[in-house]
Amino acid sequence: QIGRSTESPIDFVVTDTISGNQNNDETQITQSTISRFACRIVCDRSPPYTARIFAAGFDSSKNIFLGEKAAKWKNPDGHMDGLTTNGVLVMHPKGGFTEESKPGVWREISVCGDVYTLRETRSAQQRGKLV
């Protein structure tokens, strides 16, 4: 599990970085672009070695945790889905992962692992189009 929280359910703590020449000791990030509980990555350790990304945090009881401002909806199959407040974005480079690869299109991952086009803003309540 990945996020900016240092609580025990988080396996990998990720923090914002300060860009440009703003890297002195007095510079503080006032608003993070990383969710406290951003996502969970699940990888199969046997063939076909599938990796899946699920946006949202999971508490110590393994229940999904989304902030109250997060976009949420019910899918046609009746399951609830949603997006983290800051979004979990992925990009697959054109040409694969090689020295010649070029940036691809950014997409957003939902709680259920569905892939969407980007929202109008990172924290918008309206989700993008299902890809």
N, CA, C and O atoms as CSV, one atom per row, in Angstrom:
chain,resi,resn,atom,element,x,y,z
A,1,GLN,N,N,0.848,-1.171,0.000
A,1,GLN,CA,C,0.000,0.000,0.000
A,1,GLN,C,C,0.894,1.235,0.000
A,1,GLN,O,O,1.916,1.268,0.684
A,2,ILE,N,N,0.506,2.243,-0.767
A,2,ILE,CA,C,1.318,3.436,-0.978
A,2,ILE,C,C,0.521,4.673,-0.573
A,2,ILE,O,O,-0.683,4.741,-0.821
A,3,GLY,N,N,1.179,5.646,0.045
A,3,GLY,CA,C,0.542,6.917,0.392
A,3,GLY,C,C,1.496,7.793,1.171
A,3,GLY,O,O,2.630,7.399,1.441
A,4,ARG,N,N,1.034,8.998,1.539
A,4,ARG,CA,C,1.889,9.912,2.283
A,4,ARG,C,C,1.766,9.745,3.797
A,4,ARG,O,O,2.558,10.312,4.550
A,5,SER,N,N,0.772,8.967,4.249
A,5,SER,CA,C,0.598,8.721,5.670
A,5,SER,C,C,1.721,7.832,6.191
A,5,SER,O,O,2.234,6.983,5.463
A,6,THR,N,N,2.100,8.027,7.445
A,6,THR,CA,C,3.108,7.165,8.064
A,6,THR,C,C,2.446,6.132,8.975
A,6,THR,O,O,3.126,5.463,9.753
A,7,GLU,N,N,1.110,6.000,8.880
A,7,GLU,CA,C,0.395,5.016,9.694
A,7,GLU,C,C,0.750,3.605,9.252
A,7,GLU,O,O,1.206,3.398,8.127
A,8,SER,N,N,0.542,2.633,10.136
A,8,SER,CA,C,1.007,1.259,9.905
A,8,SER,C,C,0.448,0.572,8.661
A,8,SER,O,O,1.162,-0.255,8.095
A,9,PRO,N,N,-0.791,0.851,8.182
A,9,PRO,CA,C,-1.217,0.147,6.959
A,9,PRO,C,C,-0.422,0.533,5.708
A,9,PRO,O,O,-0.502,-0.161,4.694
A,10,ILE,N,N,0.344,1.629,5.763
A,10,ILE,CA,C,1.100,2.081,4.598
A,10,ILE,C,C,2.450,1.376,4.556
A,10,ILE,O,O,3.232,1.441,5.505
A,11,ASP,N,N,2.707,0.699,3.436
A,11,ASP,CA,C,3.972,-0.017,3.260
A,11,ASP,C,C,5.067,0.880,2.695
A,11,ASP,O,O,6.233,0.755,3.069
A,12,PHE,N,N,4.686,1.794,1.782
A,12,PHE,CA,C,5.637,2.693,1.134
A,12,PHE,C,C,5.140,4.118,1.289
A,12,PHE,O,O,4.103,4.480,0.733
A,13,VAL,N,N,5.875,4.932,2.043
A,13,VAL,CA,C,5.512,6.331,2.258
A,13,VAL,C,C,6.115,7.168,1.131
A,13,VAL,O,O,7.314,7.096,0.860
A,14,VAL,N,N,5.261,7.966,0.478
A,14,VAL,CA,C,5.672,8.817,-0.627
A,14,VAL,C,C,5.423,10.263,-0.221
A,14,VAL,O,O,4.350,10.597,0.280
A,15,THR,N,N,6.413,11.116,-0.437
A,15,THR,CA,C,6.240,12.526,-0.086
A,15,THR,C,C,6.380,13.394,-1.326
A,15,THR,O,O,6.987,12.992,-2.319
A,16,ASP,N,N,5.806,14.600,-1.252
A,16,ASP,CA,C,5.948,15.554,-2.348
A,16,ASP,C,C,7.386,16.029,-2.425
A,16,ASP,O,O,8.117,16.006,-1.435
A,17,THR,N,N,7.778,16.455,-3.601
A,17,THR,CA,C,9.083,17.069,-3.783
A,17,THR,C,C,8.897,18.522,-4.136
A,17,THR,O,O,7.846,18.912,-4.645
A,18,ILE,N,N,9.898,19.321,-3.875
A,18,ILE,CA,C,9.857,20.748,-4.183
A,18,ILE,C,C,10.661,20.960,-5.446
A,18,ILE,O,O,11.822,20.560,-5.527
A,19,SER,N,N,10.039,21.596,-6.439
A,19,SER,CA,C,10.704,21.741,-7.726
A,19,SER,C,C,11.537,23.010,-7.795
A,19,SER,O,O,11.396,23.926,-6.984
A,20,GLY,N,N,12.408,23.027,-8.793
A,20,GLY,CA,C,13.186,24.234,-9.089
A,20,GLY,C,C,14.143,24.609,-7.990
A,20,GLY,O,O,14.740,23.752,-7.339
A,21,ASN,N,N,14.281,25.930,-7.791
A,21,ASN,CA,C,15.250,26.440,-6.820
A,21,ASN,C,C,14.616,26.675,-5.453
A,21,ASN,O,O,15.141,27.455,-4.659
A,22,GLN,N,N,13.502,26.018,-5.167
A,22,GLN,CA,C,12.807,26.205,-3.898
A,22,GLN,C,C,13.181,25.137,-2.880
A,22,GLN,O,O,12.345,24.743,-2.066
A,23,ASN,N,N,14.399,24.671,-2.912
A,23,ASN,CA,C,14.762,23.526,-2.079
A,23,ASN,C,C,15.544,23.886,-0.821
A,23,ASN,O,O,16.404,23.117,-0.390
A,24,ASN,N,N,15.261,25.038,-0.228
A,24,ASN,CA,C,15.952,25.355,1.021
A,24,ASN,C,C,15.187,24.771,2.209
A,24,ASN,O,O,14.065,24.288,2.053
A,25,ASP,N,N,15.793,24.816,3.387
A,25,ASP,CA,C,15.200,24.201,4.574
A,25,ASP,C,C,13.928,24.899,5.037
A,25,ASP,O,O,13.144,24.301,5.774
A,26,GLU,N,N,13.702,26.126,4.636
A,26,GLU,CA,C,12.544,26.878,5.104
A,26,GLU,C,C,11.313,26.670,4.226
A,26,GLU,O,O,10.216,27.083,4.602
A,27,THR,N,N,11.474,26.043,3.074
A,27,THR,CA,C,10.354,25.820,2.171
A,27,THR,C,C,9.501,24.675,2.694
A,27,THR,O,O,10.017,23.607,3.026
A,28,GLN,N,N,8.178,24.905,2.768
A,28,GLN,CA,C,7.260,23.875,3.209
A,28,GLN,C,C,6.188,23.679,2.153
A,28,GLN,O,O,5.798,24.625,1.469
A,29,ILE,N,N,5.718,22.457,2.025
A,29,ILE,CA,C,4.616,22.168,1.126
A,29,ILE,C,C,3.338,22.358,1.928
A,29,ILE,O,O,3.102,21.670,2.921
A,30,THR,N,N,2.517,23.302,1.481
A,30,THR,CA,C,1.313,23.617,2.240
A,30,THR,C,C,0.150,22.701,1.900
A,30,THR,O,O,-0.713,22.475,2.749
A,31,GLN,N,N,0.097,22.164,0.676
A,31,GLN,CA,C,-0.972,21.266,0.287
A,31,GLN,C,C,-0.379,20.142,-0.542
A,31,GLN,O,O,0.204,20.382,-1.599
A,32,SER,N,N,-0.528,18.921,-0.063
A,32,SER,CA,C,0.081,17.784,-0.732
A,32,SER,C,C,-0.721,17.380,-1.962
A,32,SER,O,O,-1.942,17.533,-1.998
A,33,THR,N,N,-0.029,16.869,-2.960
A,33,THR,CA,C,-0.688,16.309,-4.144
A,33,THR,C,C,-0.768,14.791,-4.049
A,33,THR,O,O,-1.191,14.128,-4.996
A,34,ILE,N,N,-0.365,14.244,-2.917
A,34,ILE,CA,C,-0.389,12.798,-2.704
A,34,ILE,C,C,-1.383,12.491,-1.589
A,34,ILE,O,O,-1.331,13.103,-0.522
A,35,SER,N,N,-2.284,11.547,-1.835
A,35,SER,CA,C,-3.274,11.164,-0.841
A,35,SER,C,C,-2.612,10.451,0.330
A,35,SER,O,O,-1.582,9.796,0.176
A,36,ARG,N,N,-3.230,10.592,1.515
A,36,ARG,CA,C,-2.707,9.904,2.693
A,36,ARG,C,C,-2.688,8.397,2.460
A,36,ARG,O,O,-1.712,7.725,2.793
A,37,PHE,N,N,-3.763,7.869,1.890
A,37,PHE,CA,C,-3.865,6.463,1.522
A,37,PHE,C,C,-4.143,6.439,0.023
A,37,PHE,O,O,-5.304,6.461,-0.386
A,38,ALA,N,N,-3.107,6.395,-0.797
A,38,ALA,CA,C,-3.268,6.606,-2.237
A,38,ALA,C,C,-3.753,5.364,-2.977
A,38,ALA,O,O,-4.792,5.408,-3.636
A,39,CYS,N,N,-3.027,4.272,-2.880
A,39,CYS,CA,C,-3.414,3.095,-3.653
A,39,CYS,C,C,-2.796,1.835,-3.079
A,39,CYS,O,O,-1.915,1.872,-2.220
A,40,ARG,N,N,-3.292,0.726,-3.584
A,40,ARG,CA,C,-2.734,-0.579,-3.254
A,40,ARG,C,C,-2.365,-1.255,-4.555
A,40,ARG,O,O,-3.146,-1.243,-5.507
A,41,ILE,N,N,-1.182,-1.846,-4.609
A,41,ILE,CA,C,-0.738,-2.591,-5.771
A,41,ILE,C,C,-0.672,-4.062,-5.371
A,41,ILE,O,O,-0.016,-4.423,-4.394
A,42,VAL,N,N,-1.368,-4.908,-6.145
A,42,VAL,CA,C,-1.412,-6.337,-5.871
A,42,VAL,C,C,-0.778,-7.062,-7.043
A,42,VAL,O,O,-1.206,-6.901,-8.187
A,43,CYS,N,N,0.248,-7.865,-6.758
A,43,CYS,CA,C,0.962,-8.601,-7.810
A,43,CYS,C,C,0.869,-10.093,-7.544
A,43,CYS,O,O,1.110,-10.553,-6.428
A,44,ASP,N,N,0.513,-10.850,-8.588
A,44,ASP,CA,C,0.516,-12.306,-8.482
A,44,ASP,C,C,1.955,-12.797,-8.530
A,44,ASP,O,O,2.749,-12.325,-9.343
A,45,ARG,N,N,2.289,-13.740,-7.663
A,45,ARG,CA,C,3.649,-14.269,-7.618
A,45,ARG,C,C,3.803,-15.551,-8.433
A,45,ARG,O,O,4.857,-16.188,-8.426
A,46,SER,N,N,2.736,-15.914,-9.130
A,46,SER,CA,C,2.815,-17.074,-10.022
A,46,SER,C,C,2.186,-16.692,-11.359
A,46,SER,O,O,1.421,-15.730,-11.422
A,47,PRO,N,N,2.490,-17.420,-12.415
A,47,PRO,CA,C,1.993,-17.059,-13.749
A,47,PRO,C,C,0.483,-16.853,-13.734
A,47,PRO,O,O,-0.232,-17.614,-13.081
A,48,PRO,N,N,-0.006,-15.859,-14.428
A,48,PRO,CA,C,0.635,-15.019,-15.431
A,48,PRO,C,C,1.245,-13.731,-14.871
A,48,PRO,O,O,1.435,-12.784,-15.635
A,49,TYR,N,N,1.558,-13.650,-13.580
A,49,TYR,CA,C,2.238,-12.509,-12.959
A,49,TYR,C,C,1.500,-11.188,-13.193
A,49,TYR,O,O,2.108,-10.192,-13.587
A,50,THR,N,N,0.226,-11.187,-12.957
A,50,THR,CA,C,-0.608,-10.002,-13.153
A,50,THR,C,C,-0.386,-9.010,-12.022
A,50,THR,O,O,-0.273,-9.398,-10.860
A,51,ALA,N,N,-0.324,-7.723,-12.368
A,51,ALA,CA,C,-0.247,-6.647,-11.373
A,51,ALA,C,C,-1.484,-5.772,-11.538
A,51,ALA,O,O,-1.835,-5.402,-12.658
A,52,ARG,N,N,-2.147,-5.439,-10.432
A,52,ARG,CA,C,-3.338,-4.591,-10.467
A,52,ARG,C,C,-3.159,-3.437,-9.494
A,52,ARG,O,O,-2.575,-3.597,-8.422
A,53,ILE,N,N,-3.667,-2.275,-9.879
A,53,ILE,CA,C,-3.627,-1.091,-9.030
A,53,ILE,C,C,-5.049,-0.757,-8.620
A,53,ILE,O,O,-5.945,-0.705,-9.463
A,54,PHE,N,N,-5.263,-0.531,-7.327
A,54,PHE,CA,C,-6.558,-0.133,-6.803
A,54,PHE,C,C,-6.384,1.197,-6.080
A,54,PHE,O,O,-5.622,1.290,-5.118
A,55,ALA,N,N,-7.090,2.230,-6.543
A,55,ALA,CA,C,-7.012,3.528,-5.887
A,55,ALA,C,C,-7.784,3.456,-4.582
A,55,ALA,O,O,-8.805,2.772,-4.505
A,56,ALA,N,N,-7.319,4.143,-3.567
A,56,ALA,CA,C,-7.946,4.246,-2.245
A,56,ALA,C,C,-7.051,3.592,-1.217
A,56,ALA,O,O,-6.140,2.833,-1.548
A,57,GLY,N,N,-7.321,3.893,-0.003
A,57,GLY,CA,C,-6.572,3.312,1.078
A,57,GLY,C,C,-7.331,2.166,1.692
A,57,GLY,O,O,-8.544,2.045,1.521
A,58,PHE,N,N,-6.619,1.331,2.402
A,58,PHE,CA,C,-7.229,0.222,3.097
A,58,PHE,C,C,-6.762,0.293,4.542
A,58,PHE,O,O,-5.562,0.329,4.812
A,59,ASP,N,N,-7.715,0.312,5.471
A,59,ASP,CA,C,-7.364,0.445,6.881
A,59,ASP,C,C,-6.873,-0.890,7.435
A,59,ASP,O,O,-6.742,-1.869,6.701
A,60,SER,N,N,-6.604,-0.915,8.743
A,60,SER,CA,C,-6.034,-2.125,9.358
A,60,SER,C,C,-6.995,-3.312,9.296
A,60,SER,O,O,-6.560,-4.455,9.437
A,61,SER,N,N,-8.305,-3.066,9.086
A,61,SER,CA,C,-9.282,-4.147,8.925
A,61,SER,C,C,-9.468,-4.535,7.467
A,61,SER,O,O,-10.341,-5.338,7.139
A,62,LYS,N,N,-8.640,-3.958,6.585
A,62,LYS,CA,C,-8.667,-4.204,5.144
A,62,LYS,C,C,-9.943,-3.683,4.487
A,62,LYS,O,O,-10.353,-4.186,3.441
A,63,ASN,N,N,-10.569,-2.681,5.095
A,63,ASN,CA,C,-11.720,-2.006,4.495
A,63,ASN,C,C,-11.235,-0.812,3.703
A,63,ASN,O,O,-10.257,-0.167,4.080
A,64,ILE,N,N,-11.924,-0.511,2.592
A,64,ILE,CA,C,-11.548,0.635,1.762
A,64,ILE,C,C,-11.812,1.915,2.538
A,64,ILE,O,O,-12.827,2.052,3.221
A,65,PHE,N,N,-10.876,2.849,2.416
A,65,PHE,CA,C,-10.998,4.136,3.086
A,65,PHE,C,C,-10.856,5.238,2.045
A,65,PHE,O,O,-9.808,5.358,1.411
A,66,LEU,N,N,-11.912,6.051,1.862
A,66,LEU,CA,C,-11.867,7.210,0.973
A,66,LEU,C,C,-12.267,8.433,1.777
A,66,LEU,O,O,-13.108,8.343,2.672
A,67,GLY,N,N,-11.669,9.576,1.464
A,67,GLY,CA,C,-12.040,10.814,2.132
A,67,GLY,C,C,-13.460,11.219,1.780
A,67,GLY,O,O,-13.999,10.780,0.764
A,68,GLU,N,N,-14.072,12.058,2.618
A,68,GLU,CA,C,-15.467,12.444,2.373
A,68,GLU,C,C,-15.634,13.284,1.121
A,68,GLU,O,O,-16.737,13.356,0.579
A,69,LYS,N,N,-14.569,13.926,0.644
A,69,LYS,CA,C,-14.643,14.742,-0.575
A,69,LYS,C,C,-14.368,13.940,-1.840
A,69,LYS,O,O,-14.467,14.475,-2.945
A,70,ALA,N,N,-14.029,12.681,-1.694
A,70,ALA,CA,C,-13.695,11.849,-2.854
A,70,ALA,C,C,-14.941,11.578,-3.696
A,70,ALA,O,O,-16.042,11.431,-3.166
A,71,ALA,N,N,-14.752,11.514,-5.021
A,71,ALA,CA,C,-15.851,11.193,-5.940
A,71,ALA,C,C,-16.225,9.724,-5.773
A,71,ALA,O,O,-15.357,8.851,-5.781
A,72,LYS,N,N,-17.540,9.453,-5.620
A,72,LYS,CA,C,-18.025,8.082,-5.441
A,72,LYS,C,C,-19.269,7.892,-6.308
A,72,LYS,O,O,-20.013,8.844,-6.544
A,73,TRP,N,N,-19.498,6.658,-6.785
A,73,TRP,CA,C,-20.684,6.347,-7.576
A,73,TRP,C,C,-20.952,4.857,-7.526
A,73,TRP,O,O,-20.102,4.072,-7.103
A,74,LYS,N,N,-22.159,4.469,-7.970
A,74,LYS,CA,C,-22.533,3.059,-8.038
A,74,LYS,C,C,-22.467,2.629,-9.499
A,74,LYS,O,O,-23.067,3.264,-10.367
A,75,ASN,N,N,-21.734,1.544,-9.770
A,75,ASN,CA,C,-21.629,1.005,-11.127
A,75,ASN,C,C,-22.932,0.303,-11.515
A,75,ASN,O,O,-23.728,-0.043,-10.643
A,76,PRO,N,N,-23.158,0.089,-12.817
A,76,PRO,CA,C,-24.375,-0.618,-13.249
A,76,PRO,C,C,-24.544,-1.992,-12.601
A,76,PRO,O,O,-25.670,-2.468,-12.452
A,77,ASP,N,N,-23.436,-2.635,-12.215
A,77,ASP,CA,C,-23.531,-3.952,-11.573
A,77,ASP,C,C,-23.857,-3.855,-10.081
A,77,ASP,O,O,-23.956,-4.873,-9.396
A,78,GLY,N,N,-24.025,-2.621,-9.580
A,78,GLY,CA,C,-24.397,-2.422,-8.181
A,78,GLY,C,C,-23.241,-2.196,-7.233
A,78,GLY,O,O,-23.462,-1.841,-6.075
A,79,HIS,N,N,-22.005,-2.391,-7.691
A,79,HIS,CA,C,-20.837,-2.172,-6.840
A,79,HIS,C,C,-20.514,-0.684,-6.754
A,79,HIS,O,O,-20.674,0.058,-7.723
A,80,MET,N,N,-20.064,-0.268,-5.590
A,80,MET,CA,C,-19.615,1.110,-5.409
A,80,MET,C,C,-18.206,1.245,-5.970
A,80,MET,O,O,-17.400,0.319,-5.878
A,81,ASP,N,N,-17.919,2.393,-6.547
A,81,ASP,CA,C,-16.591,2.694,-7.072
A,81,ASP,C,C,-16.303,4.147,-6.728
A,81,ASP,O,O,-17.203,4.869,-6.300
A,82,GLY,N,N,-15.085,4.578,-6.905
A,82,GLY,CA,C,-14.750,5.960,-6.594
A,82,GLY,C,C,-13.319,6.284,-6.984
A,82,GLY,O,O,-12.568,5.435,-7.464
A,83,LEU,N,N,-12.970,7.541,-6.760
A,83,LEU,CA,C,-11.630,8.048,-7.047
A,83,LEU,C,C,-11.094,8.710,-5.790
A,83,LEU,O,O,-11.858,9.307,-5.032
A,84,THR,N,N,-9.803,8.613,-5.562
A,84,THR,CA,C,-9.230,9.307,-4.417
A,84,THR,C,C,-9.308,10.812,-4.657
A,84,THR,O,O,-9.425,11.258,-5.799
A,85,THR,N,N,-9.245,11.576,-3.600
A,85,THR,CA,C,-9.354,13.029,-3.709
A,85,THR,C,C,-8.327,13.595,-4.670
A,85,THR,O,O,-8.663,14.434,-5.505
A,86,ASN,N,N,-7.080,13.152,-4.568
A,86,ASN,CA,C,-6.015,13.644,-5.437
A,86,ASN,C,C,-5.854,12.826,-6.708
A,86,ASN,O,O,-5.167,13.263,-7.631
A,87,GLY,N,N,-6.458,11.670,-6.779
A,87,GLY,CA,C,-6.349,10.815,-7.947
A,87,GLY,C,C,-5.103,9.953,-7.916
A,87,GLY,O,O,-4.078,10.342,-7.356
A,88,VAL,N,N,-5.200,8.783,-8.521
A,88,VAL,CA,C,-4.061,7.898,-8.720
A,88,VAL,C,C,-3.884,7.807,-10.226
A,88,VAL,O,O,-4.710,7.219,-10.923
A,89,LEU,N,N,-2.800,8.395,-10.723
A,89,LEU,CA,C,-2.579,8.516,-12.152
A,89,LEU,C,C,-1.485,7.559,-12.616
A,89,LEU,O,O,-0.484,7.357,-11.928
A,90,VAL,N,N,-1.695,6.978,-13.789
A,90,VAL,CA,C,-0.704,6.090,-14.387
A,90,VAL,C,C,-0.499,6.486,-15.848
A,90,VAL,O,O,-1.378,7.065,-16.486
A,91,MET,N,N,0.681,6.157,-16.353
A,91,MET,CA,C,0.989,6.445,-17.750
A,91,MET,C,C,1.831,5.300,-18.286
A,91,MET,O,O,2.838,4.928,-17.683
A,92,HIS,N,N,1.425,4.748,-19.404
A,92,HIS,CA,C,2.199,3.699,-20.051
A,92,HIS,C,C,2.944,4.343,-21.208
A,92,HIS,O,O,2.319,4.872,-22.127
A,93,PRO,N,N,4.267,4.308,-21.178
A,93,PRO,CA,C,5.031,4.970,-22.247
A,93,PRO,C,C,4.809,4.323,-23.609
A,93,PRO,O,O,4.644,3.108,-23.719
A,94,LYS,N,N,4.808,5.165,-24.646
A,94,LYS,CA,C,4.717,4.660,-26.017
A,94,LYS,C,C,6.025,3.962,-26.346
A,94,LYS,O,O,7.100,4.522,-26.127
A,95,GLY,N,N,5.946,2.759,-26.863
A,95,GLY,CA,C,7.152,2.002,-27.180
A,95,GLY,C,C,7.616,1.151,-26.015
A,95,GLY,O,O,8.708,0.584,-26.064
A,96,GLY,N,N,6.805,1.049,-24.962
A,96,GLY,CA,C,7.179,0.232,-23.812
A,96,GLY,C,C,8.230,0.906,-22.950
A,96,GLY,O,O,8.462,2.110,-23.070
A,97,PHE,N,N,8.852,0.150,-22.102
A,97,PHE,CA,C,9.846,0.678,-21.182
A,97,PHE,C,C,11.239,0.465,-21.753
A,97,PHE,O,O,11.964,-0.442,-21.344
A,98,THR,N,N,11.600,1.317,-22.704
A,98,THR,CA,C,12.907,1.238,-23.356
A,98,THR,C,C,13.518,2.629,-23.386
A,98,THR,O,O,12.863,3.610,-23.034
A,99,GLU,N,N,14.770,2.710,-23.805
A,99,GLU,CA,C,15.435,4.010,-23.924
A,99,GLU,C,C,14.783,4.887,-24.991
A,99,GLU,O,O,14.867,6.113,-24.919
A,100,GLU,N,N,14.136,4.272,-25.977
A,100,GLU,CA,C,13.513,5.023,-27.067
A,100,GLU,C,C,12.062,5.395,-26.766
A,100,GLU,O,O,11.426,6.065,-27.580
A,101,SER,N,N,11.529,4.984,-25.633
A,101,SER,CA,C,10.109,5.225,-25.349
A,101,SER,C,C,9.808,6.712,-25.193
A,101,SER,O,O,10.667,7.504,-24.807
A,102,LYS,N,N,8.582,7.061,-25.499
A,102,LYS,CA,C,8.076,8.434,-25.383
A,102,LYS,C,C,6.920,8.437,-24.389
A,102,LYS,O,O,6.283,7.405,-24.177
A,103,PRO,N,N,6.642,9.594,-23.776
A,103,PRO,CA,C,5.526,9.651,-22.825
A,103,PRO,C,C,4.205,9.258,-23.483
A,103,PRO,O,O,3.949,9.595,-24.639
A,104,GLY,N,N,3.382,8.550,-22.741
A,104,GLY,CA,C,2.057,8.162,-23.212
A,104,GLY,C,C,1.001,9.075,-22.626
A,104,GLY,O,O,1.307,10.175,-22.165
A,105,VAL,N,N,-0.231,8.627,-22.642
A,105,VAL,CA,C,-1.358,9.401,-22.140
A,105,VAL,C,C,-1.582,9.058,-20.667
A,105,VAL,O,O,-1.568,7.885,-20.293
A,106,TRP,N,N,-1.785,10.072,-19.836
A,106,TRP,CA,C,-2.071,9.853,-18.414
A,106,TRP,C,C,-3.511,9.381,-18.258
A,106,TRP,O,O,-4.412,9.877,-18.935
A,107,ARG,N,N,-3.722,8.423,-17.364
A,107,ARG,CA,C,-5.041,7.881,-17.044
A,107,ARG,C,C,-5.208,7.854,-15.530
A,107,ARG,O,O,-4.235,7.944,-14.782
A,108,GLU,N,N,-6.458,7.729,-15.092
A,108,GLU,CA,C,-6.741,7.673,-13.651
A,108,GLU,C,C,-7.357,6.333,-13.295
A,108,GLU,O,O,-8.192,5.806,-14.030
A,109,ILE,N,N,-6.938,5.785,-12.156
A,109,ILE,CA,C,-7.391,4.479,-11.692
A,109,ILE,C,C,-8.446,4.661,-10.605
A,109,ILE,O,O,-8.290,5.491,-9.709
A,110,SER,N,N,-9.521,3.875,-10.691
A,110,SER,CA,C,-10.589,3.943,-9.684
A,110,SER,C,C,-10.354,2.917,-8.578
A,110,SER,O,O,-9.440,2.096,-8.657
A,111,VAL,N,N,-11.191,2.979,-7.554
A,111,VAL,CA,C,-11.125,2.043,-6.439
A,111,VAL,C,C,-11.225,0.604,-6.936
A,111,VAL,O,O,-10.511,-0.271,-6.447
A,112,CYS,N,N,-12.103,0.356,-7.902
A,112,CYS,CA,C,-12.295,-0.994,-8.428
A,112,CYS,C,C,-11.247,-1.383,-9.468
A,112,CYS,O,O,-11.296,-2.489,-10.007
A,113,GLY,N,N,-10.300,-0.488,-9.758
A,113,GLY,CA,C,-9.245,-0.796,-10.706
A,113,GLY,C,C,-9.588,-0.456,-12.142
A,113,GLY,O,O,-8.843,-0.815,-13.053
A,114,ASP,N,N,-10.715,0.240,-12.367
A,114,ASP,CA,C,-11.065,0.661,-13.724
A,114,ASP,C,C,-10.195,1.845,-14.132
A,114,ASP,O,O,-9.676,2.567,-13.281
A,115,VAL,N,N,-10.039,2.038,-15.438
A,115,VAL,CA,C,-9.185,3.091,-15.978
A,115,VAL,C,C,-10.060,4.155,-16.642
A,115,VAL,O,O,-10.936,3.838,-17.447
A,116,TYR,N,N,-9.811,5.425,-16.293
A,116,TYR,CA,C,-10.592,6.550,-16.796
A,116,TYR,C,C,-9.675,7.607,-17.400
A,116,TYR,O,O,-8.494,7.695,-17.062
A,117,THR,N,N,-10.253,8.420,-18.315
A,117,THR,CA,C,-9.523,9.608,-18.760
A,117,THR,C,C,-9.424,10.544,-17.567
A,117,THR,O,O,-10.150,10.378,-16.587
A,118,LEU,N,N,-8.536,11.524,-17.639
A,118,LEU,CA,C,-8.348,12.440,-16.520
A,118,LEU,C,C,-9.578,13.312,-16.305
A,118,LEU,O,O,-10.287,13.651,-17.252
A,119,ARG,N,N,-9.822,13.670,-15.053
A,119,ARG,CA,C,-10.893,14.605,-14.717
A,119,ARG,C,C,-10.476,16.010,-15.136
A,119,ARG,O,O,-9.310,16.258,-15.443
A,120,GLU,N,N,-11.446,16.927,-15.143
A,120,GLU,CA,C,-11.152,18.309,-15.515
A,120,GLU,C,C,-10.106,18.918,-14.582
A,120,GLU,O,O,-9.204,19.624,-15.033
A,121,THR,N,N,-10.229,18.646,-13.290
A,121,THR,CA,C,-9.204,19.011,-12.309
A,121,THR,C,C,-8.952,17.778,-11.454
A,121,THR,O,O,-9.775,16.863,-11.429
A,122,ARG,N,N,-7.836,17.748,-10.763
A,122,ARG,CA,C,-7.479,16.557,-9.972
A,122,ARG,C,C,-8.532,16.183,-8.946
A,122,ARG,O,O,-8.740,14.998,-8.684
A,123,SER,N,N,-9.208,17.176,-8.354
A,123,SER,CA,C,-10.163,16.874,-7.285
A,123,SER,C,C,-11.617,17.040,-7.712
A,123,SER,O,O,-12.498,17.088,-6.853
A,124,ALA,N,N,-11.895,17.129,-9.013
A,124,ALA,CA,C,-13.275,17.298,-9.495
A,124,ALA,C,C,-14.134,16.103,-9.093
A,124,ALA,O,O,-13.645,14.975,-9.028
A,125,GLN,N,N,-15.420,16.354,-8.823
A,125,GLN,CA,C,-16.343,15.284,-8.456
A,125,GLN,C,C,-16.757,14.428,-9.651
A,125,GLN,O,O,-17.132,13.268,-9.480
A,126,GLN,N,N,-16.693,14.986,-10.848
A,126,GLN,CA,C,-17.089,14.259,-12.065
A,126,GLN,C,C,-15.911,13.443,-12.582
A,126,GLN,O,O,-14.842,13.988,-12.856
A,127,ARG,N,N,-16.114,12.126,-12.714
A,127,ARG,CA,C,-15.055,11.261,-13.228
A,127,ARG,C,C,-14.890,11.442,-14.730
A,127,ARG,O,O,-15.772,11.972,-15.406
A,128,GLY,N,N,-13.727,10.986,-15.249
A,128,GLY,CA,C,-13.497,11.004,-16.692
A,128,GLY,C,C,-14.260,9.888,-17.368
A,128,GLY,O,O,-15.082,9.221,-16.739
A,129,LYS,N,N,-13.998,9.681,-18.631
A,129,LYS,CA,C,-14.658,8.622,-19.391
A,129,LYS,C,C,-13.933,7.296,-19.159
A,129,LYS,O,O,-12.705,7.252,-19.097
A,130,LEU,N,N,-14.709,6.216,-19.032
A,130,LEU,CA,C,-14.154,4.882,-18.871
A,130,LEU,C,C,-13.363,4.511,-20.111
A,130,LEU,O,O,-13.860,4.662,-21.227
A,131,VAL,N,N,-12.128,4.023,-19.935
A,131,VAL,CA,C,-11.281,3.643,-21.061
A,131,VAL,C,C,-11.321,2.138,-21.223
A,131,VAL,O,O,-10.674,1.595,-22.119
